[in-house]
Amino acid sequence: MVLIAPSILSADFTRIAEAVKTVEEAGADLIHIDIMDGHYVPNLTFGPQLVASLKMKTSLPLDVHLMVDNPNAVIPWFLEAGADWISIHGEASVHLHRDISLIRDSGRKAGVALNPATPIHGLQDILKDLDFVLLMCVNPGRGSQKFIERSHERIQHLRRWIQEQHLTTLVEIDGGVNLQNIDVLARDGAQVFVAGNAVFNDPNPRQAVSLMKEIAGRVDAS
């Protein structure tokens, strides 16, 4: 499985609906929305109102990454707004199982996001309850960061661990994904690719999405 999830954090904020339409027409599979609260990470971005607005503009699933303290307090807002996938950070959740259950009991896909220095083995007691794991390949909080090379080992480790347990949990990656490395990342075992600058800063975003899907798809099929 190969899913491309353009991140609107890198889009022109005055033309977000147009940007979403562009990548949808290009064959994108998800729209990735980074929610930052200015506390868990230093930046401040969108709220549930944007998610609700985009829900009316696209048929693509909305992949909402909550980079927030106390996600339990805001998860209901984003469920109501129409988020289809929701990922939260384990470090920010007081009761991780409860928060994941809240998402899944609403019929949505639930994931845990891991920062670059967060040990993967911390998922030991929650992995079977997850639809996906979001591995951060940069430190969260801002775009345009350089890919952390050790992420290759982490992707391989996570994918192997999931396969050994015969789970269907998806491996999603975010940070530094581009046309030059997506083939290697697919070989590592990534299945869902969040891409911001590589899509929206490309002179031809439609072509960027199509090429990413084609390149990663060739690896997946081999």
C-alpha positions as CSV (number, residue, x, y, z in Angstrom):
1,M,0.0,0.0,0.0
2,V,1.3,3.5,-0.9
3,L,-0.6,6.6,0.2
4,I,0.5,10.1,-0.5
5,A,-0.6,12.7,2.0
6,P,0.2,16.3,1.0
7,S,0.7,18.6,4.0
8,I,-1.2,21.9,3.8
9,L,1.3,23.4,6.2
10,S,3.4,24.2,3.1
11,A,0.5,25.5,1.0
12,D,-0.4,29.1,0.4
13,F,-2.7,29.8,3.3
14,T,-4.7,32.2,1.3
15,R,-5.5,29.5,-1.3
16,I,-5.8,26.3,0.8
17,A,-9.0,25.1,-0.9
18,E,-7.4,25.5,-4.3
19,A,-4.3,23.7,-3.1
20,V,-6.3,20.8,-1.8
21,K,-8.3,20.5,-5.1
22,T,-5.0,20.5,-7.0
23,V,-3.5,17.6,-5.2
24,E,-6.8,15.7,-5.1
25,E,-7.0,15.9,-8.9
26,A,-3.3,14.6,-9.0
27,G,-4.2,11.4,-7.1
28,A,-3.4,12.3,-3.5
29,D,-4.9,9.8,-1.0
30,L,-5.1,12.0,2.1
31,I,-4.8,15.6,3.2
32,H,-2.4,16.0,6.1
33,I,-3.3,18.8,8.6
34,D,-0.8,19.8,11.3
35,I,-2.4,21.2,14.4
36,M,0.0,23.0,16.7
37,D,-0.9,24.7,20.0
38,G,2.1,26.8,20.7
39,H,2.8,24.7,23.8
40,Y,3.7,21.2,22.9
41,V,5.5,22.7,19.9
42,P,6.5,26.4,19.6
43,N,4.4,27.1,16.5
44,L,0.7,27.9,16.3
45,T,-1.3,26.8,13.3
46,F,-4.9,25.6,12.5
47,G,-8.0,24.8,14.5
48,P,-11.1,22.6,14.0
49,Q,-12.8,25.3,11.9
50,L,-10.3,24.7,9.1
51,V,-10.9,20.9,9.3
52,A,-14.6,21.4,9.1
53,S,-14.2,23.8,6.1
54,L,-12.0,21.4,4.2
55,K,-14.4,18.5,4.9
56,M,-16.9,20.4,2.7
57,K,-14.3,21.0,0.0
58,T,-12.8,17.5,-0.6
59,S,-13.7,13.9,-0.6
60,L,-10.3,12.9,0.5
61,P,-9.8,11.6,4.1
62,L,-8.4,14.3,6.4
63,D,-5.3,13.2,8.3
64,V,-5.1,15.4,11.4
65,H,-1.8,15.4,13.4
66,L,-2.4,16.8,16.9
67,M,0.8,18.4,18.2
68,V,-0.9,19.6,21.3
69,D,-0.7,19.2,25.1
70,N,-3.6,17.3,26.6
71,P,-5.0,15.9,23.4
72,N,-8.0,14.5,25.3
73,A,-9.4,18.0,25.6
74,V,-9.4,18.7,21.8
75,I,-10.0,15.3,20.2
76,P,-13.8,15.7,20.4
77,W,-13.5,19.0,18.5
78,F,-11.7,17.4,15.6
79,L,-14.0,14.4,15.6
80,E,-16.9,16.7,15.3
81,A,-15.1,18.8,12.6
82,G,-14.8,15.6,10.5
83,A,-11.2,14.4,10.9
84,D,-10.9,10.9,9.5
85,W,-7.4,10.0,10.8
86,I,-6.1,11.5,14.1
87,S,-2.7,11.0,15.5
88,I,-1.5,12.2,18.9
89,H,1.8,12.2,20.8
90,G,2.2,9.7,23.6
91,E,4.2,12.2,25.6
92,A,1.3,14.6,25.6
93,S,-1.4,12.1,26.6
94,V,-2.0,11.4,30.2
95,H,-4.1,8.3,29.4
96,L,-3.0,7.1,25.9
97,H,-5.3,4.1,25.7
98,R,-8.3,6.1,26.6
99,D,-7.5,8.8,24.0
100,I,-6.9,6.2,21.3
101,S,-10.2,4.4,22.2
102,L,-12.0,7.7,22.0
103,I,-10.9,8.1,18.4
104,R,-11.5,4.5,17.3
105,D,-14.9,4.3,19.1
106,S,-16.0,7.2,16.8
107,G,-15.2,5.1,13.8
108,R,-12.1,7.0,12.8
109,K,-8.5,5.8,12.4
110,A,-6.2,6.4,15.4
111,G,-2.5,6.7,15.5
112,V,0.4,7.6,17.7
113,A,3.1,10.0,16.5
114,L,6.7,9.4,17.6
115,N,9.3,12.2,17.7
116,P,12.8,11.4,16.4
117,A,14.1,10.6,19.8
118,T,11.1,8.8,21.2
119,P,11.8,5.0,21.6
120,I,9.7,2.8,19.3
121,H,9.4,0.2,22.0
122,G,7.2,2.6,24.0
123,L,4.4,1.4,21.7
124,Q,4.6,-2.1,23.2
125,D,1.3,-1.9,25.0
126,I,-0.7,0.1,22.5
127,L,0.5,-1.0,19.0
128,K,-2.3,-3.6,18.6
129,D,-4.9,-0.8,19.1
130,L,-3.4,1.5,16.5
131,D,-4.4,1.9,12.8
132,F,-1.2,3.6,12.0
133,V,2.0,5.0,13.6
134,L,3.3,8.4,12.5
135,L,7.1,8.4,12.6
136,M,8.5,12.0,12.6
137,C,11.7,12.2,10.6
138,V,12.2,15.8,11.7
139,N,11.6,17.4,15.1
140,P,7.9,18.6,15.1
141,G,6.9,22.2,15.1
142,R,8.0,23.7,11.8
143,G,8.4,22.8,8.1
144,S,11.4,22.9,5.8
145,Q,13.7,20.8,8.1
146,K,16.3,18.4,7.0
147,F,15.5,14.7,7.1
148,I,17.1,12.9,10.0
149,E,19.1,10.0,8.5
150,R,18.7,7.7,11.5
151,S,15.0,7.6,10.6
152,H,15.7,4.9,8.0
153,E,16.6,2.5,10.8
154,R,13.5,3.5,12.8
155,I,11.2,2.9,9.8
156,Q,12.8,-0.5,9.2
157,H,12.5,-1.5,12.8
158,L,8.9,-0.5,13.1
159,R,7.8,-2.2,9.9
160,R,9.6,-5.4,10.9
161,W,8.0,-5.3,14.4
162,I,4.5,-4.9,12.9
163,Q,5.0,-7.7,10.5
164,E,6.4,-10.0,13.2
165,Q,3.1,-9.5,15.2
166,H,1.0,-10.1,12.0
167,L,-0.6,-6.7,12.4
168,T,-2.0,-4.4,9.6
169,T,-0.9,-1.2,11.3
170,L,0.3,1.3,8.7
171,V,3.7,3.1,8.9
172,E,3.3,6.8,8.1
173,I,6.3,9.1,7.9
174,D,6.5,12.9,8.0
175,G,9.4,15.2,7.5
176,G,11.9,15.7,4.6
177,V,10.0,13.4,2.2
178,N,10.8,14.3,-1.4
179,L,11.2,12.9,-4.9
180,Q,14.9,12.1,-4.2
181,N,14.4,9.8,-1.2
182,I,10.8,8.4,-1.5
183,D,12.0,5.3,-3.2
184,V,14.5,4.5,-0.3
185,L,11.8,5.3,2.3
186,A,9.4,2.9,0.6
187,R,12.1,0.2,0.6
188,D,12.5,0.9,4.4
189,G,8.9,0.0,4.8
190,A,7.0,3.3,4.9
191,Q,3.5,3.2,3.4
192,V,2.0,6.6,4.0
193,F,4.1,9.6,2.9
194,V,3.4,13.1,4.3
195,A,5.0,15.7,1.9
196,G,4.8,19.4,2.2
197,N,7.5,21.4,0.5
198,A,8.1,18.7,-2.0
199,V,4.6,19.1,-3.2
200,F,3.5,22.7,-2.7
201,N,6.9,24.3,-3.4
202,D,7.2,22.4,-6.6
203,P,6.5,24.4,-9.8
204,N,4.0,21.6,-10.7
205,P,2.4,20.2,-7.6
206,R,0.2,17.8,-9.6
207,Q,3.2,16.3,-11.2
208,A,5.1,16.0,-7.9
209,V,2.2,14.0,-6.3
210,S,1.9,11.8,-9.4
211,L,5.7,11.1,-9.5
212,M,5.8,10.3,-5.8
213,K,3.0,7.8,-6.1
214,E,4.6,6.2,-9.1
215,I,8.1,5.9,-7.6
216,A,6.9,4.5,-4.3
217,G,4.4,2.3,-6.0
218,R,7.1,0.7,-8.1
219,V,9.0,-0.2,-4.9
220,D,5.9,-1.6,-3.3
221,A,5.1,-3.8,-6.3
222,S,8.7,-5.2,-6.5
